[in-house]
Amino acid sequence: MSKTYKEDEISIRVDRCLYDSAIKFGGGLIVGGVASLLFFKRKKWPLIMGSGFGLGLAYENCEKDLKEFFTST
């Protein structure tokens, strides 16, 4: 049985947060781009709004994950 250190666990959670942020930012950007092309005559605000929603969701998940780690130890 291998021993995991707290530093390694924090590193894993932060890496997971960064990956989640990149995925959700990209997904929001794509959804905003499609909405911009189909509904809003190629305006920029759906792109900004979609990527902002994606980053907001990622931040919320990250905060919950890290808070869970720090309150359990």
Predicted model as a PDB file, atoms N, CA, C, CB and O in Angstrom, pLDDT in the B-factor column:
MODEL        1                                                                  
ATOM      1  N   MET A   1       0.838  -1.174   0.000  1.00 58.00           N  
ATOM      2  CA  MET A   1       0.000   0.000   0.000  1.00 58.00           C  
ATOM      3  C   MET A   1       0.882   1.235   0.000  1.00 58.00           C  
ATOM      4  CB  MET A   1      -0.953  -0.001   1.206  1.00 58.00           C  
ATOM      5  O   MET A   1       1.743   1.386   0.866  1.00 58.00           O  
ATOM      6  N   SER A   2       0.676   2.105  -0.949  1.00 69.00           N  
ATOM      7  CA  SER A   2       1.510   3.301  -1.038  1.00 69.00           C  
ATOM      8  C   SER A   2       0.886   4.420  -0.212  1.00 69.00           C  
ATOM      9  CB  SER A   2       1.686   3.744  -2.514  1.00 69.00           C  
ATOM     10  O   SER A   2      -0.334   4.543  -0.102  1.00 69.00           O  
ATOM     11  N   LYS A   3       1.753   5.212   0.353  1.00 77.00           N  
ATOM     12  CA  LYS A   3       1.308   6.326   1.186  1.00 77.00           C  
ATOM     13  C   LYS A   3       1.205   7.578   0.311  1.00 77.00           C  
ATOM     14  CB  LYS A   3       2.287   6.558   2.389  1.00 77.00           C  
ATOM     15  O   LYS A   3       2.130   7.901  -0.434  1.00 77.00           O  
ATOM     16  N   THR A   4       0.092   8.266   0.409  1.00 78.00           N  
ATOM     17  CA  THR A   4      -0.059   9.513  -0.330  1.00 78.00           C  
ATOM     18  C   THR A   4       0.098  10.673   0.636  1.00 78.00           C  
ATOM     19  CB  THR A   4      -1.430   9.576  -1.057  1.00 78.00           C  
ATOM     20  O   THR A   4      -0.473  10.673   1.727  1.00 78.00           O  
ATOM     21  N   TYR A   5       0.866  11.643   0.227  1.00 82.00           N  
ATOM     22  CA  TYR A   5       1.103  12.811   1.050  1.00 82.00           C  
ATOM     23  C   TYR A   5       0.050  13.871   0.766  1.00 82.00           C  
ATOM     24  CB  TYR A   5       2.508  13.368   0.808  1.00 82.00           C  
ATOM     25  O   TYR A   5      -0.572  13.878  -0.296  1.00 82.00           O  
ATOM     26  N   LYS A   6      -0.141  14.767   1.729  1.00 81.00           N  
ATOM     27  CA  LYS A   6      -1.132  15.830   1.561  1.00 81.00           C  
ATOM     28  C   LYS A   6      -0.762  16.748   0.406  1.00 81.00           C  
ATOM     29  CB  LYS A   6      -1.268  16.641   2.848  1.00 81.00           C  
ATOM     30  O   LYS A   6      -1.638  17.230  -0.313  1.00 81.00           O  
ATOM     31  N   GLU A   7       0.529  16.990   0.225  1.00 82.00           N  
ATOM     32  CA  GLU A   7       0.967  17.852  -0.877  1.00 82.00           C  
ATOM     33  C   GLU A   7       0.586  17.247  -2.231  1.00 82.00           C  
ATOM     34  CB  GLU A   7       2.491  18.078  -0.808  1.00 82.00           C  
ATOM     35  O   GLU A   7       0.191  17.956  -3.156  1.00 82.00           O  
ATOM     36  N   ASP A   8       0.713  15.927  -2.324  1.00 86.00           N  
ATOM     37  CA  ASP A   8       0.333  15.257  -3.566  1.00 86.00           C  
ATOM     38  C   ASP A   8      -1.171  15.332  -3.802  1.00 86.00           C  
ATOM     39  CB  ASP A   8       0.785  13.799  -3.541  1.00 86.00           C  
ATOM     40  O   ASP A   8      -1.618  15.504  -4.936  1.00 86.00           O  
ATOM     41  N   GLU A   9      -1.950  15.202  -2.730  1.00 87.00           N  
ATOM     42  CA  GLU A   9      -3.402  15.280  -2.859  1.00 87.00           C  
ATOM     43  C   GLU A   9      -3.837  16.682  -3.293  1.00 87.00           C  
ATOM     44  CB  GLU A   9      -4.078  14.901  -1.532  1.00 87.00           C  
ATOM     45  O   GLU A   9      -4.726  16.821  -4.133  1.00 87.00           O  
ATOM     46  N   ILE A  10      -3.225  17.709  -2.731  1.00 88.00           N  
ATOM     47  CA  ILE A  10      -3.526  19.085  -3.128  1.00 88.00           C  
ATOM     48  C   ILE A  10      -3.151  19.298  -4.592  1.00 88.00           C  
ATOM     49  CB  ILE A  10      -2.773  20.095  -2.223  1.00 88.00           C  
ATOM     50  O   ILE A  10      -3.905  19.914  -5.346  1.00 88.00           O  
ATOM     51  N   SER A  11      -1.998  18.794  -4.989  1.00 90.00           N  
ATOM     52  CA  SER A  11      -1.546  18.925  -6.368  1.00 90.00           C  
ATOM     53  C   SER A  11      -2.515  18.242  -7.336  1.00 90.00           C  
ATOM     54  CB  SER A  11      -0.142  18.334  -6.521  1.00 90.00           C  
ATOM     55  O   SER A  11      -2.800  18.778  -8.407  1.00 90.00           O  
ATOM     56  N   ILE A  12      -3.011  17.086  -6.973  1.00 89.00           N  
ATOM     57  CA  ILE A  12      -3.966  16.361  -7.812  1.00 89.00           C  
ATOM     58  C   ILE A  12      -5.265  17.148  -7.938  1.00 89.00           C  
ATOM     59  CB  ILE A  12      -4.244  14.959  -7.234  1.00 89.00           C  
ATOM     60  O   ILE A  12      -5.840  17.236  -9.023  1.00 89.00           O  
ATOM     61  N   ARG A  13      -5.722  17.714  -6.838  1.00 90.00           N  
ATOM     62  CA  ARG A  13      -6.973  18.480  -6.876  1.00 90.00           C  
ATOM     63  C   ARG A  13      -6.827  19.770  -7.676  1.00 90.00           C  
ATOM     64  CB  ARG A  13      -7.434  18.803  -5.460  1.00 90.00           C  
ATOM     65  O   ARG A  13      -7.740  20.148  -8.410  1.00 90.00           O  
ATOM     66  N   VAL A  14      -5.702  20.441  -7.544  1.00 91.00           N  
ATOM     67  CA  VAL A  14      -5.480  21.670  -8.317  1.00 91.00           C  
ATOM     68  C   VAL A  14      -5.366  21.343  -9.802  1.00 91.00           C  
ATOM     69  CB  VAL A  14      -4.204  22.403  -7.829  1.00 91.00           C  
ATOM     70  O   VAL A  14      -5.905  22.069 -10.638  1.00 91.00           O  
ATOM     71  N   ASP A  15      -4.673  20.266 -10.135  1.00 93.00           N  
ATOM     72  CA  ASP A  15      -4.592  19.852 -11.539  1.00 93.00           C  
ATOM     73  C   ASP A  15      -5.977  19.535 -12.094  1.00 93.00           C  
ATOM     74  CB  ASP A  15      -3.673  18.630 -11.687  1.00 93.00           C  
ATOM     75  O   ASP A  15      -6.292  19.893 -13.229  1.00 93.00           O  
ATOM     76  N   ARG A  16      -6.797  18.867 -11.297  1.00 92.00           N  
ATOM     77  CA  ARG A  16      -8.158  18.553 -11.717  1.00 92.00           C  
ATOM     78  C   ARG A  16      -8.960  19.839 -11.930  1.00 92.00           C  
ATOM     79  CB  ARG A  16      -8.851  17.651 -10.675  1.00 92.00           C  
ATOM     80  O   ARG A  16      -9.758  19.932 -12.863  1.00 92.00           O  
ATOM     81  N   CYS A  17      -8.743  20.823 -11.064  1.00 93.00           N  
ATOM     82  CA  CYS A  17      -9.430  22.112 -11.215  1.00 93.00           C  
ATOM     83  C   CYS A  17      -9.013  22.816 -12.499  1.00 93.00           C  
ATOM     84  CB  CYS A  17      -9.143  23.014 -10.010  1.00 93.00           C  
ATOM     85  O   CYS A  17      -9.861  23.352 -13.213  1.00 93.00           O  
ATOM     86  N   LEU A  18      -7.735  22.822 -12.799  1.00 94.00           N  
ATOM     87  CA  LEU A  18      -7.260  23.472 -14.012  1.00 94.00           C  
ATOM     88  C   LEU A  18      -7.793  22.779 -15.265  1.00 94.00           C  
ATOM     89  CB  LEU A  18      -5.737  23.493 -14.033  1.00 94.00           C  
ATOM     90  O   LEU A  18      -8.180  23.440 -16.229  1.00 94.00           O  
ATOM     91  N   TYR A  19      -7.810  21.465 -15.248  1.00 96.00           N  
ATOM     92  CA  TYR A  19      -8.348  20.713 -16.378  1.00 96.00           C  
ATOM     93  C   TYR A  19      -9.839  20.998 -16.548  1.00 96.00           C  
ATOM     94  CB  TYR A  19      -8.109  19.202 -16.186  1.00 96.00           C  
ATOM     95  O   TYR A  19     -10.311  21.214 -17.664  1.00 96.00           O  
ATOM     96  N   ASP A  20     -10.571  20.997 -15.445  1.00 94.00           N  
ATOM     97  CA  ASP A  20     -12.002  21.277 -15.476  1.00 94.00           C  
ATOM     98  C   ASP A  20     -12.262  22.692 -15.988  1.00 94.00           C  
ATOM     99  CB  ASP A  20     -12.616  21.094 -14.080  1.00 94.00           C  
ATOM    100  O   ASP A  20     -13.205  22.916 -16.748  1.00 94.00           O  
ATOM    101  N   SER A  21     -11.427  23.644 -15.572  1.00 94.00           N  
ATOM    102  CA  SER A  21     -11.575  25.024 -16.034  1.00 94.00           C  
ATOM    103  C   SER A  21     -11.366  25.132 -17.540  1.00 94.00           C  
ATOM    104  CB  SER A  21     -10.588  25.935 -15.304  1.00 94.00           C  
ATOM    105  O   SER A  21     -12.119  25.823 -18.227  1.00 94.00           O  
ATOM    106  N   ALA A  22     -10.364  24.463 -18.043  1.00 95.00           N  
ATOM    107  CA  ALA A  22     -10.093  24.517 -19.486  1.00 95.00           C  
ATOM    108  C   ALA A  22     -11.231  23.892 -20.285  1.00 95.00           C  
ATOM    109  CB  ALA A  22      -8.775  23.802 -19.809  1.00 95.00           C  
ATOM    110  O   ALA A  22     -11.631  24.430 -21.318  1.00 95.00           O  
ATOM    111  N   ILE A  23     -11.751  22.769 -19.819  1.00 95.00           N  
ATOM    112  CA  ILE A  23     -12.835  22.089 -20.518  1.00 95.00           C  
ATOM    113  C   ILE A  23     -14.107  22.938 -20.509  1.00 95.00           C  
ATOM    114  CB  ILE A  23     -13.105  20.720 -19.880  1.00 95.00           C  
ATOM    115  O   ILE A  23     -14.765  23.093 -21.537  1.00 95.00           O  
ATOM    116  N   LYS A  24     -14.445  23.484 -19.343  1.00 95.00           N  
ATOM    117  CA  LYS A  24     -15.684  24.258 -19.255  1.00 95.00           C  
ATOM    118  C   LYS A  24     -15.567  25.600 -19.960  1.00 95.00           C  
ATOM    119  CB  LYS A  24     -16.063  24.474 -17.802  1.00 95.00           C  
ATOM    120  O   LYS A  24     -16.550  26.084 -20.520  1.00 95.00           O  
ATOM    121  N   PHE A  25     -14.391  26.210 -19.947  1.00 95.00           N  
ATOM    122  CA  PHE A  25     -14.180  27.452 -20.691  1.00 95.00           C  
ATOM    123  C   PHE A  25     -14.347  27.188 -22.188  1.00 95.00           C  
ATOM    124  CB  PHE A  25     -12.772  28.045 -20.392  1.00 95.00           C  
ATOM    125  O   PHE A  25     -15.030  27.940 -22.883  1.00 95.00           O  
ATOM    126  N   GLY A  26     -13.733  26.138 -22.671  1.00 95.00           N  
ATOM    127  CA  GLY A  26     -13.851  25.787 -24.091  1.00 95.00           C  
ATOM    128  C   GLY A  26     -15.273  25.430 -24.481  1.00 95.00           C  
ATOM    129  O   GLY A  26     -15.746  25.829 -25.545  1.00 95.00           O  
ATOM    130  N   GLY A  27     -15.956  24.684 -23.629  1.00 95.00           N  
ATOM    131  CA  GLY A  27     -17.343  24.336 -23.913  1.00 95.00           C  
ATOM    132  C   GLY A  27     -18.241  25.556 -23.954  1.00 95.00           C  
ATOM    133  O   GLY A  27     -19.097  25.675 -24.831  1.00 95.00           O  
ATOM    134  N   GLY A  28     -18.049  26.462 -23.007  1.00 93.00           N  
ATOM    135  CA  GLY A  28     -18.831  27.692 -23.000  1.00 93.00           C  
ATOM    136  C   GLY A  28     -18.536  28.558 -24.205  1.00 93.00           C  
ATOM    137  O   GLY A  28     -19.432  29.194 -24.759  1.00 93.00           O  
ATOM    138  N   LEU A  29     -17.274  28.580 -24.612  1.00 94.00           N  
ATOM    139  CA  LEU A  29     -16.889  29.344 -25.793  1.00 94.00           C  
ATOM    140  C   LEU A  29     -17.539  28.766 -27.055  1.00 94.00           C  
ATOM    141  CB  LEU A  29     -15.359  29.359 -25.942  1.00 94.00           C  
ATOM    142  O   LEU A  29     -18.001  29.514 -27.916  1.00 94.00           O  
ATOM    143  N   ILE A  30     -17.571  27.467 -27.159  1.00 94.00           N  
ATOM    144  CA  ILE A  30     -18.196  26.815 -28.314  1.00 94.00           C  
ATOM    145  C   ILE A  30     -19.701  27.049 -28.331  1.00 94.00           C  
ATOM    146  CB  ILE A  30     -17.900  25.311 -28.304  1.00 94.00           C  
ATOM    147  O   ILE A  30     -20.269  27.370 -29.374  1.00 94.00           O  
ATOM    148  N   VAL A  31     -20.345  26.888 -27.184  1.00 93.00           N  
ATOM    149  CA  VAL A  31     -21.791  27.123 -27.112  1.00 93.00           C  
ATOM    150  C   VAL A  31     -22.106  28.582 -27.422  1.00 93.00           C  
ATOM    151  CB  VAL A  31     -22.339  26.743 -25.718  1.00 93.00           C  
ATOM    152  O   VAL A  31     -23.067  28.872 -28.136  1.00 93.00           O  
ATOM    153  N   GLY A  32     -21.304  29.499 -26.891  1.00 93.00           N  
ATOM    154  CA  GLY A  32     -21.490  30.915 -27.190  1.00 93.00           C  
ATOM    155  C   GLY A  32     -21.266  31.214 -28.660  1.00 93.00           C  
ATOM    156  O   GLY A  32     -21.978  32.034 -29.240  1.00 93.00           O  
ATOM    157  N   GLY A  33     -20.290  30.563 -29.268  1.00 93.00           N  
ATOM    158  CA  GLY A  33     -20.033  30.759 -30.692  1.00 93.00           C  
ATOM    159  C   GLY A  33     -21.176  30.271 -31.564  1.00 93.00           C  
ATOM    160  O   GLY A  33     -21.558  30.929 -32.532  1.00 93.00           O  
ATOM    161  N   VAL A  34     -21.713  29.127 -31.218  1.00 93.00           N  
ATOM    162  CA  VAL A  34     -22.854  28.596 -31.975  1.00 93.00           C  
ATOM    163  C   VAL A  34     -24.064  29.509 -31.817  1.00 93.00           C  
ATOM    164  CB  VAL A  34     -23.202  27.163 -31.510  1.00 93.00           C  
ATOM    165  O   VAL A  34     -24.759  29.805 -32.788  1.00 93.00           O  
ATOM    166  N   ALA A  35     -24.309  29.951 -30.588  1.00 92.00           N  
ATOM    167  CA  ALA A  35     -25.438  30.866 -30.355  1.00 92.00           C  
ATOM    168  C   ALA A  35     -25.232  32.173 -31.108  1.00 92.00           C  
ATOM    169  CB  ALA A  35     -25.612  31.148 -28.845  1.00 92.00           C  
ATOM    170  O   ALA A  35     -26.179  32.736 -31.656  1.00 92.00           O  
ATOM    171  N   SER A  36     -23.997  32.651 -31.133  1.00 92.00           N  
ATOM    172  CA  SER A  36     -23.700  33.892 -31.842  1.00 92.00           C  
ATOM    173  C   SER A  36     -23.945  33.741 -33.340  1.00 92.00           C  
ATOM    174  CB  SER A  36     -22.253  34.319 -31.587  1.00 92.00           C  
ATOM    175  O   SER A  36     -24.504  34.635 -33.977  1.00 92.00           O  
ATOM    176  N   LEU A  37     -23.536  32.636 -33.887  1.00 92.00           N  
ATOM    177  CA  LEU A  37     -23.726  32.418 -35.325  1.00 92.00           C  
ATOM    178  C   LEU A  37     -25.187  32.209 -35.707  1.00 92.00           C  
ATOM    179  CB  LEU A  37     -22.918  31.225 -35.773  1.00 92.00           C  
ATOM    180  O   LEU A  37     -25.642  32.701 -36.740  1.00 92.00           O  
ATOM    181  N   LEU A  38     -25.921  31.477 -34.868  1.00 92.00           N  
ATOM    182  CA  LEU A  38     -27.285  31.120 -35.236  1.00 92.00           C  
ATOM    183  C   LEU A  38     -28.321  32.170 -34.863  1.00 92.00           C  
ATOM    184  CB  LEU A  38     -27.648  29.830 -34.597  1.00 92.00           C  
ATOM    185  O   LEU A  38     -29.287  32.376 -35.597  1.00 92.00           O  
ATOM    186  N   PHE A  39     -28.130  32.835 -33.730  1.00 90.00           N  
ATOM    187  CA  PHE A  39     -29.205  33.676 -33.215  1.00 90.00           C  
ATOM    188  C   PHE A  39     -28.875  35.167 -33.115  1.00 90.00           C  
ATOM    189  CB  PHE A  39     -29.595  33.187 -31.883  1.00 90.00           C  
ATOM    190  O   PHE A  39     -29.785  35.990 -33.210  1.00 90.00           O  
ATOM    191  N   PHE A  40     -27.628  35.536 -32.930  1.00 86.00           N  
ATOM    192  CA  PHE A  40     -27.304  36.915 -32.568  1.00 86.00           C  
ATOM    193  C   PHE A  40     -26.466  37.661 -33.596  1.00 86.00           C  
ATOM    194  CB  PHE A  40     -26.589  36.924 -31.273  1.00 86.00           C  
ATOM    195  O   PHE A  40     -25.777  38.617 -33.242  1.00 86.00           O  
ATOM    196  N   LYS A  41     -26.504  37.256 -34.837  1.00 87.00           N  
ATOM    197  CA  LYS A  41     -25.857  37.962 -35.948  1.00 87.00           C  
ATOM    198  C   LYS A  41     -24.372  38.253 -35.700  1.00 87.00           C  
ATOM    199  CB  LYS A  41     -26.582  39.262 -36.211  1.00 87.00           C  
ATOM    200  O   LYS A  41     -23.889  39.358 -35.942  1.00 87.00           O  
ATOM    201  N   ARG A  42     -23.682  37.253 -35.222  1.00 86.00           N  
ATOM    202  CA  ARG A  42     -22.221  37.302 -35.021  1.00 86.00           C  
ATOM    203  C   ARG A  42     -21.761  38.412 -34.078  1.00 86.00           C  
ATOM    204  CB  ARG A  42     -21.538  37.479 -36.349  1.00 86.00           C  
ATOM    205  O   ARG A  42     -20.799  39.127 -34.361  1.00 86.00           O  
ATOM    206  N   LYS A  43     -22.449  38.540 -32.978  1.00 89.00           N  
ATOM    207  CA  LYS A  43     -22.023  39.478 -31.931  1.00 89.00           C  
ATOM    208  C   LYS A  43     -21.003  38.797 -31.026  1.00 89.00           C  
ATOM    209  CB  LYS A  43     -23.244  39.981 -31.099  1.00 89.00           C  
ATOM    210  O   LYS A  43     -20.917  37.570 -30.991  1.00 89.00           O  
ATOM    211  N   LYS A  44     -20.231  39.596 -30.295  1.00 91.00           N  
ATOM    212  CA  LYS A  44     -19.189  39.038 -29.417  1.00 91.00           C  
ATOM    213  C   LYS A  44     -19.705  38.652 -28.039  1.00 91.00           C  
ATOM    214  CB  LYS A  44     -18.068  40.031 -29.260  1.00 91.00           C  
ATOM    215  O   LYS A  44     -19.134  37.772 -27.395  1.00 91.00           O  
ATOM    216  N   TRP A  45     -20.772  39.290 -27.577  1.00 92.00           N  
ATOM    217  CA  TRP A  45     -21.189  39.064 -26.201  1.00 92.00           C  
ATOM    218  C   TRP A  45     -21.608  37.626 -25.898  1.00 92.00           C  
ATOM    219  CB  TRP A  45     -22.312  39.974 -25.878  1.00 92.00           C  
ATOM    220  O   TRP A  45     -21.394  37.200 -24.764  1.00 92.00           O  
ATOM    221  N   PRO A  46     -22.192  36.836 -26.818  1.00 91.00           N  
ATOM    222  CA  PRO A  46     -22.490  35.445 -26.459  1.00 91.00           C  
ATOM    223  C   PRO A  46     -21.222  34.622 -26.203  1.00 91.00           C  
ATOM    224  CB  PRO A  46     -23.311  34.790 -27.564  1.00 91.00           C  
ATOM    225  O   PRO A  46     -21.227  33.711 -25.375  1.00 91.00           O  
ATOM    226  N   LEU A  47     -20.141  34.946 -26.915  1.00 92.00           N  
ATOM    227  CA  LEU A  47     -18.870  34.252 -26.670  1.00 92.00           C  
ATOM    228  C   LEU A  47     -18.355  34.561 -25.275  1.00 92.00           C  
ATOM    229  CB  LEU A  47     -17.818  34.651 -27.722  1.00 92.00           C  
ATOM    230  O   LEU A  47     -17.939  33.661 -24.545  1.00 92.00           O  
ATOM    231  N   ILE A  48     -18.385  35.831 -24.906  1.00 92.00           N  
ATOM    232  CA  ILE A  48     -17.893  36.251 -23.593  1.00 92.00           C  
ATOM    233  C   ILE A  48     -18.771  35.678 -22.488  1.00 92.00           C  
ATOM    234  CB  ILE A  48     -17.847  37.789 -23.494  1.00 92.00           C  
ATOM    235  O   ILE A  48     -18.273  35.209 -21.465  1.00 92.00           O  
ATOM    236  N   MET A  49     -20.066  35.719 -22.701  1.00 94.00           N  
ATOM    237  CA  MET A  49     -20.995  35.221 -21.695  1.00 94.00           C  
ATOM    238  C   MET A  49     -20.870  33.706 -21.517  1.00 94.00           C  
ATOM    239  CB  MET A  49     -22.426  35.587 -22.077  1.00 94.00           C  
ATOM    240  O   MET A  49     -20.870  33.215 -20.388  1.00 94.00           O  
ATOM    241  N   GLY A  50     -20.766  32.972 -22.611  1.00 92.00           N  
ATOM    242  CA  GLY A  50     -20.626  31.520 -22.534  1.00 92.00           C  
ATOM    243  C   GLY A  50     -19.345  31.099 -21.844  1.00 92.00           C  
ATOM    244  O   GLY A  50     -19.354  30.194 -21.009  1.00 92.00           O  
ATOM    245  N   SER A  51     -18.242  31.751 -22.186  1.00 94.00           N  
ATOM    246  CA  SER A  51     -16.977  31.398 -21.535  1.00 94.00           C  
ATOM    247  C   SER A  51     -16.983  31.823 -20.069  1.00 94.00           C  
ATOM    248  CB  SER A  51     -15.792  32.051 -22.269  1.00 94.00           C  
ATOM    249  O   SER A  51     -16.378  31.156 -19.230  1.00 94.00           O  
ATOM    250  N   GLY A  52     -17.656  32.920 -19.756  1.00 94.00           N  
ATOM    251  CA  GLY A  52     -17.771  33.348 -18.353  1.00 94.00           C  
ATOM    252  C   GLY A  52     -18.586  32.370 -17.533  1.00 94.00           C  
ATOM    253  O   GLY A  52     -18.232  32.063 -16.395  1.00 94.00           O  
ATOM    254  N   PHE A  53     -19.683  31.875 -18.106  1.00 95.00           N  
ATOM    255  CA  PHE A  53     -20.463  30.863 -17.406  1.00 95.00           C  
ATOM    256  C   PHE A  53     -19.635  29.598 -17.177  1.00 95.00           C  
ATOM    257  CB  PHE A  53     -21.734  30.531 -18.196  1.00 95.00           C  
ATOM    258  O   PHE A  53     -19.711  28.992 -16.108  1.00 95.00           O  
ATOM    259  N   GLY A  54     -18.854  29.203 -18.169  1.00 94.00           N  
ATOM    260  CA  GLY A  54     -18.011  28.017 -18.022  1.00 94.00           C  
ATOM    261  C   GLY A  54     -16.976  28.185 -16.925  1.00 94.00           C  
ATOM    262  O   GLY A  54     -16.770  27.279 -16.117  1.00 94.00           O  
ATOM    263  N   LEU A  55     -16.323  29.343 -16.891  1.00 94.00           N  
ATOM    264  CA  LEU A  55     -15.343  29.588 -15.831  1.00 94.00           C  
ATOM    265  C   LEU A  55     -16.005  29.679 -14.466  1.00 94.00           C  
ATOM    266  CB  LEU A  55     -14.567  30.867 -16.114  1.00 94.00           C  
ATOM    267  O   LEU A  55     -15.432  29.240 -13.469  1.00 94.00           O  
ATOM    268  N   GLY A  56     -17.199  30.241 -14.411  1.00 95.00           N  
ATOM    269  CA  GLY A  56     -17.915  30.316 -13.135  1.00 95.00           C  
ATOM    270  C   GLY A  56     -18.263  28.946 -12.591  1.00 95.00           C  
ATOM    271  O   GLY A  56     -18.123  28.694 -11.394  1.00 95.00           O  
ATOM    272  N   LEU A  57     -18.716  28.063 -13.462  1.00 94.00           N  
ATOM    273  CA  LEU A  57     -19.013  26.696 -13.035  1.00 94.00           C  
ATOM    274  C   LEU A  57     -17.756  25.966 -12.566  1.00 94.00           C  
ATOM    275  CB  LEU A  57     -19.670  25.920 -14.173  1.00 94.00           C  
ATOM    276  O   LEU A  57     -17.783  25.242 -11.571  1.00 94.00           O  
ATOM    277  N   ALA A  58     -16.667  26.162 -13.284  1.00 94.00           N  
ATOM    278  CA  ALA A  58     -15.410  25.517 -12.903  1.00 94.00           C  
ATOM    279  C   ALA A  58     -14.915  26.052 -11.561  1.00 94.00           C  
ATOM    280  CB  ALA A  58     -14.340  25.736 -13.990  1.00 94.00           C  
ATOM    281  O   ALA A  58     -14.424  25.288 -10.731  1.00 94.00           O  
ATOM    282  N   TYR A  59     -15.044  27.359 -11.346  1.00 94.00           N  
ATOM    283  CA  TYR A  59     -14.630  27.951 -10.077  1.00 94.00           C  
ATOM    284  C   TYR A  59     -15.442  27.387  -8.911  1.00 94.00           C  
ATOM    285  CB  TYR A  59     -14.774  29.474 -10.131  1.00 94.00           C  
ATOM    286  O   TYR A  59     -14.897  27.090  -7.848  1.00 94.00           O  
ATOM    287  N   GLU A  60     -16.745  27.246  -9.123  1.00 95.00           N  
ATOM    288  CA  GLU A  60     -17.602  26.705  -8.072  1.00 95.00           C  
ATOM    289  C   GLU A  60     -17.211  25.267  -7.728  1.00 95.00           C  
ATOM    290  CB  GLU A  60     -19.072  26.764  -8.502  1.00 95.00           C  
ATOM    291  O   GLU A  60     -17.141  24.906  -6.553  1.00 95.00           O  
ATOM    292  N   ASN A  61     -16.959  24.450  -8.747  1.00 93.00           N  
ATOM    293  CA  ASN A  61     -16.551  23.066  -8.507  1.00 93.00           C  
ATOM    294  C   ASN A  61     -15.204  23.002  -7.802  1.00 93.00           C  
ATOM    295  CB  ASN A  61     -16.487  22.294  -9.824  1.00 93.00           C  
ATOM    296  O   ASN A  61     -14.996  22.183  -6.907  1.00 93.00           O  
ATOM    297  N   CYS A  62     -14.296  23.873  -8.215  1.00 94.00           N  
ATOM    298  CA  CYS A  62     -12.963  23.915  -7.618  1.00 94.00           C  
ATOM    299  C   CYS A  62     -13.044  24.304  -6.145  1.00 94.00           C  
ATOM    300  CB  CYS A  62     -12.064  24.901  -8.379  1.00 94.00           C  
ATOM    301  O   CYS A  62     -12.413  23.687  -5.287  1.00 94.00           O  
ATOM    302  N   GLU A  63     -13.827  25.332  -5.876  1.00 94.00           N  
ATOM    303  CA  GLU A  63     -13.963  25.804  -4.510  1.00 94.00           C  
ATOM    304  C   GLU A  63     -14.544  24.713  -3.617  1.00 94.00           C  
ATOM    305  CB  GLU A  63     -14.840  27.053  -4.462  1.00 94.00           C  
ATOM    306  O   GLU A  63     -14.082  24.516  -2.493  1.00 94.00           O  
ATOM    307  N   LYS A  64     -15.548  24.010  -4.110  1.00 93.00           N  
ATOM    308  CA  LYS A  64     -16.167  22.935  -3.342  1.00 93.00           C  
ATOM    309  C   LYS A  64     -15.184  21.791  -3.093  1.00 93.00           C  
ATOM    310  CB  LYS A  64     -17.407  22.413  -4.069  1.00 93.00           C  
ATOM    311  O   LYS A  64     -15.125  21.251  -1.988  1.00 93.00           O  
ATOM    312  N   ASP A  65     -14.424  21.427  -4.104  1.00 91.00           N  
ATOM    313  CA  ASP A  65     -13.472  20.334  -3.992  1.00 91.00           C  
ATOM    314  C   ASP A  65     -12.353  20.666  -3.004  1.00 91.00           C  
ATOM    315  CB  ASP A  65     -12.884  20.008  -5.358  1.00 91.00           C  
ATOM    316  O   ASP A  65     -11.988  19.834  -2.173  1.00 91.00           O  
ATOM    317  N   LEU A  66     -11.816  21.872  -3.095  1.00 88.00           N  
ATOM    318  CA  LEU A  66     -10.729  22.252  -2.187  1.00 88.00           C  
ATOM    319  C   LEU A  66     -11.231  22.478  -0.764  1.00 88.00           C  
ATOM    320  CB  LEU A  66     -10.036  23.513  -2.696  1.00 88.00           C  
ATOM    321  O   LEU A  66     -10.538  22.146   0.198  1.00 88.00           O  
ATOM    322  N   LYS A  67     -12.425  23.038  -0.623  1.00 91.00           N  
ATOM    323  CA  LYS A  67     -12.990  23.235   0.713  1.00 91.00           C  
ATOM    324  C   LYS A  67     -13.223  21.893   1.398  1.00 91.00           C  
ATOM    325  CB  LYS A  67     -14.308  24.028   0.632  1.00 91.00           C  
ATOM    326  O   LYS A  67     -12.990  21.746   2.598  1.00 91.00           O  
ATOM    327  N   GLU A  68     -13.683  20.924   0.622  1.00 89.00           N  
ATOM    328  CA  GLU A  68     -13.905  19.581   1.158  1.00 89.00           C  
ATOM    329  C   GLU A  68     -12.602  18.974   1.668  1.00 89.00           C  
ATOM    330  CB  GLU A  68     -14.527  18.672   0.089  1.00 89.00           C  
ATOM    331  O   GLU A  68     -12.579  18.325   2.713  1.00 89.00           O  
ATOM    332  N   PHE A  69     -11.522  19.189   0.927  1.00 86.00           N  
ATOM    333  CA  PHE A  69     -10.235  18.662   1.349  1.00 86.00           C  
ATOM    334  C   PHE A  69      -9.732  19.339   2.627  1.00 86.00           C  
ATOM    335  CB  PHE A  69      -9.216  18.830   0.236  1.00 86.00           C  
ATOM    336  O   PHE A  69      -9.272  18.658   3.543  1.00 86.00           O  
ATOM    337  N   PHE A  70      -9.813  20.655   2.697  1.00 85.00           N  
ATOM    338  CA  PHE A  70      -9.259  21.364   3.830  1.00 85.00           C  
ATOM    339  C   PHE A  70     -10.109  21.235   5.089  1.00 85.00           C  
ATOM    340  CB  PHE A  70      -9.089  22.805   3.483  1.00 85.00           C  
ATOM    341  O   PHE A  70      -9.571  21.344   6.190  1.00 85.00           O  
ATOM    342  N   THR A  71     -11.400  21.009   4.971  1.00 88.00           N  
ATOM    343  CA  THR A  71     -12.214  20.837   6.163  1.00 88.00           C  
ATOM    344  C   THR A  71     -12.191  19.403   6.680  1.00 88.00           C  
ATOM    345  CB  THR A  71     -13.634  21.253   5.878  1.00 88.00           C  
ATOM    346  O   THR A  71     -12.498  19.166   7.849  1.00 88.00           O  
ATOM    347  N   SER A  72     -11.836  18.453   5.838  1.00 76.00           N  
ATOM    348  CA  SER A  72     -11.811  17.060   6.280  1.00 76.00           C  
ATOM    349  C   SER A  72     -10.507  16.702   6.999  1.00 76.00           C  
ATOM    350  CB  SER A  72     -12.010  16.138   5.088  1.00 76.00           C  
ATOM    351  O   SER A  72     -10.460  15.701   7.715  1.00 76.00           O  
ATOM    352  N   THR A  73      -9.446  17.502   6.823  1.00 59.00           N  
ATOM    353  CA  THR A  73      -8.172  17.166   7.471  1.00 59.00           C  
ATOM    354  C   THR A  73      -7.953  17.953   8.722  1.00 59.00           C  
ATOM    355  CB  THR A  73      -7.025  17.395   6.535  1.00 59.00           C  
ATOM    356  O   THR A  73      -6.928  17.788   9.384  1.00 59.00           O  
TER     357      THR A  73                                                      
ENDMDL                                                                          
END                                                                             
